[in-house]
Amino acid sequence: MKRPLGMLFAFVLGLSALAIFGGKEPESPSKPVAAQSQVILVDINRASAKELMALKGIGQTRTEAIIKGRPYARKDELVQKKIIPAAVYDEIKDQIIARQK
């Protein structure tokens, strides 16, 4: 029985890959390159009004309240001091930080 040349080539290529990778399939990256890029955190103790308003759920009124309530020891103080609701905090908590001097 004759096999098409393409199938033979694929078979040989597969054997070559096994020899190169020691019998294992080559590993693919666990995360896409775009997902590995770092997120820039907004420091609620130093951020400008423009930077704060770029956060989801933070408008002019909440921005003014955040700035007025500074400094914060921890980012969750935004909820404890009733500056923003818990639902808004849950949306932005991975995007903010409260750095100390």
BAMITOR-256832 format. One record per residue: residue number from 1; x, y, z of N, C-alpha, C, CB in turn. Coordinates in Angstrom, 2 decimals, m for minus. Glycine has a CB too. Layout:
+---------+---------+---------+---------+---------+---------+---------+---------+---------+---------+---------+---------+---------+
! mardren !     n_X !     n_Y !     n_Z !    ca_X !    ca_Y !    ca_Z !     c_X !     c_Y !     c_Z !    cb_X !    cb_Y !    cb_Z !
+---------+---------+---------+---------+---------+---------+---------+---------+---------+---------+---------+---------+---------+
!     NUM !       X !       Y !       Z !       X !       Y !       Z !       X !       Y !       Z !       X !       Y !       Z !
...
+---------+---------+---------+---------+---------+---------+---------+---------+---------+---------+---------+---------+---------+
***
This chain:
+---------+---------+---------+---------+---------+---------+---------+---------+---------+---------+---------+---------+---------+
! mardren !     n_X !     n_Y !     n_Z !    ca_X !    ca_Y !    ca_Z !     c_X !     c_Y !     c_Z !    cb_X !    cb_Y !    cb_Z !
+---------+---------+---------+---------+---------+---------+---------+---------+---------+---------+---------+---------+---------+
!       1 !    0.83 !   m1.16 !    0.00 !    0.00 !    0.00 !    0.00 !    0.89 !    1.24 !    0.00 !   m0.96 !   m0.01 !    1.21 !
!       2 !    0.63 !    2.16 !   m0.90 !    1.42 !    3.37 !   m1.01 !    0.84 !    4.45 !   m0.09 !    1.48 !    3.87 !   m2.48 !
!       3 !    1.73 !    5.16 !    0.57 !    1.29 !    6.27 !    1.41 !    1.69 !    7.57 !    0.73 !    1.90 !    6.18 !    2.85 !
!       4 !    0.85 !    8.57 !    0.82 !    1.21 !    9.85 !    0.22 !    2.48 !   10.41 !    0.84 !    0.06 !   10.85 !    0.37 !
!       5 !    3.23 !   11.11 !    0.06 !    4.49 !   11.69 !    0.50 !    4.29 !   12.63 !    1.68 !    5.17 !   12.43 !   m0.65 !
!       6 !    3.17 !   13.36 !    1.71 !    2.89 !   14.30 !    2.81 !    2.78 !   13.59 !    4.14 !    1.60 !   15.06 !    2.53 !
!       7 !    2.15 !   12.41 !    4.17 !    2.01 !   11.66 !    5.42 !    3.37 !   11.15 !    5.90 !    1.03 !   10.48 !    5.23 !
!       8 !    4.19 !   10.73 !    4.98 !    5.52 !   10.27 !    5.33 !    6.34 !   11.43 !    5.91 !    6.23 !    9.67 !    4.09 !
!       9 !    6.26 !   12.57 !    5.29 !    6.98 !   13.75 !    5.77 !    6.52 !   14.11 !    7.17 !    6.79 !   14.94 !    4.80 !
!      10 !    5.20 !   14.09 !    7.43 !    4.67 !   14.42 !    8.75 !    5.16 !   13.42 !    9.79 !    3.13 !   14.43 !    8.71 !
!      11 !    5.23 !   12.15 !    9.42 !    5.71 !   11.11 !   10.32 !    7.17 !   11.35 !   10.69 !    5.54 !    9.73 !    9.69 !
!      12 !    8.00 !   11.62 !    9.70 !    9.43 !   11.87 !    9.93 !    9.62 !   13.13 !   10.77 !   10.19 !   12.00 !    8.58 !
!      13 !    8.84 !   14.16 !   10.48 !    8.93 !   15.40 !   11.24 !    8.54 !   15.16 !   12.69 !    8.03 !   16.48 !   10.62 !
!      14 !    7.52 !   14.34 !   12.91 !    7.10 !   14.01 !   14.27 !    8.18 !   13.26 !   15.03 !    5.83 !   13.18 !   14.24 !
!      15 !    8.86 !   12.33 !   14.37 !    9.96 !   11.61 !   15.00 !   11.11 !   12.55 !   15.34 !   10.45 !   10.49 !   14.09 !
!      16 !   11.37 !   13.51 !   14.46 !   12.43 !   14.48 !   14.72 !   12.11 !   15.31 !   15.94 !   12.66 !   15.39 !   13.50 !
!      17 !   10.84 !   15.72 !   16.07 !   10.43 !   16.52 !   17.22 !   10.58 !   15.71 !   18.51 !    8.99 !   17.00 !   17.06 !
!      18 !   10.24 !   14.42 !   18.46 !   10.40 !   13.58 !   19.64 !   11.86 !   13.46 !   20.03 !    9.80 !   12.20 !   19.38 !
!      19 !   12.75 !   13.33 !   19.05 !   14.17 !   13.22 !   19.33 !   14.71 !   14.52 !   19.94 !   14.94 !   12.87 !   18.05 !
!      20 !   14.25 !   15.65 !   19.41 !   14.73 !   16.95 !   19.89 !   14.25 !   17.22 !   21.31 !   14.27 !   18.07 !   18.96 !
!      21 !   12.99 !   16.92 !   21.61 !   12.41 !   17.26 !   22.90 !   12.44 !   16.08 !   23.88 !   10.99 !   17.73 !   22.72 !
!      22 !   13.24 !   15.09 !   23.61 !   13.43 !   13.98 !   24.53 !   12.16 !   13.16 !   24.76 !   13.92 !   14.49 !   25.82 !
!      23 !   11.35 !   12.98 !   23.75 !   10.16 !   12.17 !   23.89 !    8.97 !   12.93 !   24.45 !   10.44 !   11.01 !   24.76 !
!      24 !    9.13 !   14.22 !   24.70 !    8.05 !   15.03 !   25.25 !    7.57 !   16.01 !   24.19 !    8.50 !   15.78 !   26.52 !
!      25 !    6.32 !   16.38 !   24.30 !    5.79 !   17.41 !   23.43 !    6.39 !   18.75 !   23.86 !    4.22 !   17.45 !   23.48 !
!      26 !    6.67 !   19.64 !   22.92 !    7.16 !   20.95 !   23.32 !    6.10 !   21.67 !   24.12 !    7.57 !   21.78 !   22.08 !
!      27 !    6.54 !   22.37 !   25.18 !    5.61 !   23.08 !   26.05 !    5.25 !   24.42 !   25.45 !    6.20 !   23.26 !   27.44 !
!      28 !    3.97 !   24.73 !   25.53 !    3.54 !   26.05 !   25.10 !    3.47 !   26.94 !   26.33 !    2.16 !   25.98 !   24.36 !
!      29 !    3.61 !   28.24 !   26.16 !    3.54 !   29.14 !   27.31 !    2.19 !   28.99 !   28.01 !    3.77 !   30.60 !   26.88 !
!      30 !    2.21 !   29.05 !   29.35 !    0.97 !   28.87 !   30.09 !    0.04 !   30.06 !   29.97 !    1.27 !   28.61 !   31.54 !
!      31 !    0.60 !   31.24 !   29.75 !   m0.21 !   32.44 !   29.62 !    0.19 !   33.16 !   28.34 !   m0.04 !   33.37 !   30.85 !
!      32 !   m0.76 !   33.80 !   27.70 !   m0.40 !   34.60 !   26.53 !    0.53 !   35.74 !   26.94 !   m1.66 !   35.16 !   25.85 !
!      33 !    1.35 !   36.18 !   26.01 !    2.32 !   37.22 !   26.29 !    1.64 !   38.48 !   26.81 !    3.14 !   37.54 !   25.05 !
!      34 !    0.51 !   38.86 !   26.23 !   m0.20 !   40.07 !   26.65 !   m0.66 !   39.96 !   28.10 !   m1.40 !   40.34 !   25.73 !
!      35 !   m1.04 !   38.77 !   28.54 !   m1.52 !   38.59 !   29.90 !   m0.38 !   38.65 !   30.91 !   m2.26 !   37.27 !   30.03 !
!      36 !    0.85 !   38.47 !   30.47 !    1.97 !   38.48 !   31.38 !    2.48 !   39.89 !   31.67 !    3.08 !   37.66 !   30.82 !
!      37 !    2.01 !   40.87 !   30.93 !    2.48 !   42.23 !   31.16 !    1.98 !   42.73 !   32.50 !    2.03 !   43.16 !   30.03 !
!      38 !    2.78 !   43.57 !   33.14 !    2.44 !   44.06 !   34.45 !    1.37 !   45.12 !   34.40 !    3.66 !   44.59 !   35.13 !
!      39 !    0.52 !   45.12 !   35.42 !   m0.51 !   46.12 !   35.57 !    0.07 !   47.26 !   36.40 !   m1.80 !   45.52 !   36.23 !
!      40 !   m0.14 !   48.48 !   35.96 !    0.32 !   49.63 !   36.71 !   m0.72 !   49.95 !   37.76 !    0.59 !   50.86 !   35.78 !
!      41 !   m0.30 !   49.98 !   39.03 !   m1.22 !   50.24 !   40.14 !   m1.33 !   51.74 !   40.39 !   m0.75 !   49.52 !   41.41 !
!      42 !   m2.53 !   52.17 !   40.71 !   m2.79 !   53.57 !   41.03 !   m2.65 !   53.72 !   42.54 !   m4.21 !   54.03 !   40.53 !
!      43 !   m1.74 !   54.58 !   42.97 !   m1.53 !   54.83 !   44.40 !   m2.57 !   55.84 !   44.86 !   m0.08 !   55.35 !   44.67 !
!      44 !   m3.50 !   55.39 !   45.70 !   m4.58 !   56.27 !   46.14 !   m4.09 !   57.40 !   47.04 !   m5.64 !   55.46 !   46.86 !
!      45 !   m2.88 !   57.29 !   47.56 !   m2.32 !   58.36 !   48.39 !   m1.64 !   59.46 !   47.57 !   m1.32 !   57.78 !   49.37 !
!      46 !   m1.31 !   59.18 !   46.32 !   m0.56 !   60.16 !   45.52 !   m1.13 !   60.42 !   44.12 !    0.85 !   59.69 !   45.37 !
!      47 !   m2.09 !   59.64 !   43.68 !   m2.60 !   59.75 !   42.32 !   m3.30 !   61.09 !   42.09 !   m3.57 !   58.61 !   42.03 !
!      48 !   m3.19 !   61.56 !   40.87 !   m3.89 !   62.78 !   40.48 !   m5.37 !   62.48 !   40.31 !   m3.29 !   63.38 !   39.17 !
!      49 !   m6.17 !   63.54 !   40.25 !   m7.61 !   63.38 !   40.04 !   m7.87 !   62.65 !   38.73 !   m8.32 !   64.74 !   40.05 !
!      50 !   m7.10 !   62.97 !   37.71 !   m7.28 !   62.33 !   36.40 !   m7.01 !   60.83 !   36.48 !   m6.34 !   62.99 !   35.36 !
!      51 !   m5.95 !   60.44 !   37.21 !   m5.63 !   59.02 !   37.36 !   m6.71 !   58.29 !   38.13 !   m4.29 !   58.85 !   38.07 !
!      52 !   m7.25 !   58.91 !   39.17 !   m8.31 !   58.28 !   39.96 !   m9.59 !   58.13 !   39.14 !   m8.58 !   59.09 !   41.23 !
!      53 !   m9.92 !   59.14 !   38.37 !  m11.15 !   59.10 !   37.58 !  m11.07 !   58.10 !   36.43 !  m11.47 !   60.48 !   37.03 !
!      54 !   m9.88 !   57.63 !   36.11 !   m9.74 !   56.60 !   35.07 !  m10.18 !   55.23 !   35.59 !   m8.28 !   56.54 !   34.59 !
!      55 !  m10.33 !   55.10 !   36.90 !  m10.77 !   53.83 !   37.48 !  m12.28 !   53.68 !   37.32 !  m10.37 !   53.76 !   38.98 !
!      56 !  m12.72 !   52.45 !   37.09 !  m14.14 !   52.16 !   36.88 !  m14.93 !   52.51 !   38.14 !  m14.35 !   50.67 !   36.51 !
!      57 !  m15.97 !   53.30 !   37.97 !  m16.85 !   53.65 !   39.09 !  m16.40 !   54.85 !   39.89 !  m16.98 !   52.50 !   39.99 !
!      58 !  m15.29 !   55.45 !   39.50 !  m14.78 !   56.62 !   40.23 !  m14.96 !   57.85 !   39.36 !  m13.27 !   56.43 !   40.63 !
!      59 !  m15.85 !   58.72 !   39.78 !  m16.11 !   59.96 !   39.07 !  m15.56 !   61.14 !   39.85 !  m17.60 !   60.14 !   38.81 !
!      60 !  m16.03 !   62.31 !   39.52 !  m15.54 !   63.54 !   40.14 !  m15.79 !   63.56 !   41.66 !  m16.22 !   64.76 !   39.49 !
!      61 !  m16.99 !   63.22 !   42.09 !  m17.35 !   63.27 !   43.51 !  m16.51 !   62.29 !   44.32 !  m18.84 !   62.97 !   43.70 !
!      62 !  m16.39 !   61.07 !   43.83 !  m15.60 !   60.07 !   44.58 !  m14.12 !   60.41 !   44.54 !  m15.82 !   58.66 !   44.00 !
!      63 !  m13.65 !   60.97 !   43.45 !  m12.25 !   61.39 !   43.37 !  m11.96 !   62.44 !   44.43 !  m11.93 !   61.94 !   41.97 !
!      64 !  m12.83 !   63.42 !   44.55 !  m12.65 !   64.48 !   45.56 !  m12.65 !   63.89 !   46.97 !  m13.74 !   65.55 !   45.43 !
!      65 !  m13.54 !   62.93 !   47.22 !  m13.60 !   62.29 !   48.53 !  m12.34 !   61.48 !   48.82 !  m14.84 !   61.39 !   48.62 !
!      66 !  m11.81 !   60.79 !   47.81 !  m10.57 !   60.02 !   47.99 !   m9.43 !   60.95 !   48.34 !  m10.24 !   59.21 !   46.72 !
!      67 !   m9.30 !   62.03 !   47.61 !   m8.21 !   62.98 !   47.85 !   m8.36 !   63.62 !   49.23 !   m8.19 !   64.07 !   46.76 !
!      68 !   m9.57 !   63.99 !   49.61 !   m9.81 !   64.62 !   50.91 !   m9.50 !   63.67 !   52.07 !  m11.27 !   65.09 !   51.01 !
!      69 !   m9.72 !   62.37 !   51.88 !   m9.52 !   61.39 !   52.94 !   m8.09 !   60.90 !   53.12 !  m10.38 !   60.23 !   52.68 !
!      70 !   m7.17 !   61.40 !   52.32 !   m5.77 !   60.97 !   52.41 !   m5.15 !   61.38 !   53.73 !   m4.96 !   61.55 !   51.25 !
!      71 !   m4.18 !   60.64 !   54.21 !   m3.56 !   59.42 !   53.68 !   m4.30 !   58.17 !   54.15 !   m2.08 !   59.34 !   54.12 !
!      72 !   m4.09 !   57.10 !   53.41 !   m4.67 !   55.80 !   53.71 !   m3.55 !   54.83 !   54.07 !   m5.52 !   55.27 !   52.51 !
!      73 !   m3.75 !   54.08 !   55.15 !   m2.77 !   53.06 !   55.52 !   m2.95 !   51.81 !   54.66 !   m2.90 !   52.70 !   57.02 !
!      74 !   m4.20 !   51.52 !   54.31 !   m4.53 !   50.36 !   53.48 !   m5.59 !   50.77 !   52.48 !   m5.02 !   49.16 !   54.35 !
!      75 !   m5.59 !   50.11 !   51.34 !   m6.55 !   50.48 !   50.29 !   m7.99 !   50.17 !   50.67 !   m6.20 !   49.76 !   49.02 !
!      76 !   m8.22 !   49.19 !   51.54 !   m9.60 !   48.86 !   51.92 !  m10.23 !   49.92 !   52.83 !   m9.63 !   47.51 !   52.62 !
!      77 !   m9.45 !   50.90 !   53.26 !  m10.00 !   52.00 !   54.03 !  m10.99 !   52.83 !   53.21 !   m8.88 !   52.89 !   54.55 !
!      78 !  m10.90 !   52.73 !   51.89 !  m11.87 !   53.44 !   51.05 !  m13.29 !   52.97 !   51.35 !  m11.54 !   53.22 !   49.55 !
!      79 !  m13.45 !   51.69 !   51.66 !  m14.76 !   51.15 !   52.01 !  m15.05 !   51.39 !   53.48 !  m14.84 !   49.63 !   51.68 !
!      80 !  m14.06 !   51.17 !   54.34 !  m14.26 !   51.34 !   55.78 !  m14.67 !   52.77 !   56.14 !  m13.00 !   50.96 !   56.53 !
!      81 !  m14.10 !   53.74 !   55.44 !  m14.42 !   55.15 !   55.68 !  m15.63 !   55.62 !   54.87 !  m13.22 !   56.03 !   55.35 !
!      82 !  m16.26 !   54.67 !   54.16 !  m17.46 !   54.92 !   53.35 !  m17.23 !   55.97 !   52.26 !  m18.60 !   55.36 !   54.24 !
!      83 !  m16.05 !   55.92 !   51.67 !  m15.73 !   56.82 !   50.56 !  m16.25 !   56.24 !   49.25 !  m14.20 !   57.06 !   50.48 !
!      84 !  m16.14 !   54.91 !   49.11 !  m16.71 !   54.23 !   47.95 !  m17.45 !   52.99 !   48.45 !  m15.59 !   53.84 !   46.91 !
!      85 !  m18.48 !   52.55 !   47.71 !  m19.18 !   51.33 !   48.11 !  m18.34 !   50.08 !   47.85 !  m20.50 !   51.22 !   47.36 !
!      86 !  m18.66 !   49.02 !   48.55 !  m17.92 !   47.76 !   48.43 !  m17.94 !   47.23 !   46.99 !  m18.50 !   46.70 !   49.37 !
!      87 !  m19.04 !   47.41 !   46.29 !  m19.13 !   46.91 !   44.91 !  m18.12 !   47.61 !   44.00 !  m20.55 !   47.11 !   44.36 !
!      88 !  m17.94 !   48.91 !   44.18 !  m16.95 !   49.65 !   43.39 !  m15.54 !   49.21 !   43.79 !  m17.12 !   51.19 !   43.57 !
!      89 !  m15.31 !   49.05 !   45.08 !  m14.00 !   48.60 !   45.56 !  m13.65 !   47.25 !   44.96 !  m13.99 !   48.52 !   47.10 !
!      90 !  m14.61 !   46.33 !   44.93 !  m14.35 !   45.00 !   44.36 !  m13.93 !   45.08 !   42.90 !  m15.60 !   44.13 !   44.48 !
!      91 !  m14.44 !   46.07 !   42.17 !  m14.07 !   46.26 !   40.75 !  m12.65 !   46.78 !   40.58 !  m15.04 !   47.21 !   40.09 !
!      92 !  m12.16 !   47.59 !   41.54 !  m10.87 !   48.28 !   41.36 !   m9.77 !   47.82 !   42.30 !  m11.07 !   49.74 !   41.52 !
!      93 !  m10.06 !   46.94 !   43.23 !   m9.07 !   46.58 !   44.26 !   m7.76 !   46.02 !   43.70 !   m9.67 !   45.58 !   45.19 !
!      94 !   m7.81 !   45.40 !   42.53 !   m6.59 !   44.86 !   41.93 !   m5.83 !   45.92 !   41.12 !   m6.93 !   43.68 !   41.04 !
!      95 !   m6.37 !   47.12 !   41.05 !   m5.76 !   48.18 !   40.27 !   m5.21 !   49.31 !   41.15 !   m6.76 !   48.74 !   39.29 !
!      96 !   m5.44 !   49.22 !   42.48 !   m5.02 !   50.30 !   43.37 !   m4.08 !   49.78 !   44.45 !   m6.24 !   50.97 !   44.01 !
!      97 !   m3.38 !   50.72 !   45.04 !   m2.46 !   50.43 !   46.15 !   m2.43 !   51.67 !   47.04 !   m1.02 !   50.05 !   45.64 !
!      98 !   m2.10 !   51.48 !   48.32 !   m1.96 !   52.60 !   49.24 !   m0.53 !   52.57 !   49.79 !   m3.02 !   52.53 !   50.41 !
!      99 !    0.38 !   53.18 !   49.05 !    1.78 !   53.20 !   49.47 !    1.98 !   54.21 !   50.59 !    2.70 !   53.55 !   48.27 !
!     100 !    2.88 !   53.86 !   51.48 !    3.25 !   54.77 !   52.58 !    4.50 !   55.54 !   52.15 !    3.51 !   53.98 !   53.91 !
!     101 !    4.73 !   56.67 !   52.75 !    5.86 !   57.53 !   52.38 !    7.18 !   56.87 !   52.52 !    5.86 !   58.75 !   53.19 !
+---------+---------+---------+---------+---------+---------+---------+---------+---------+---------+---------+---------+---------+
***
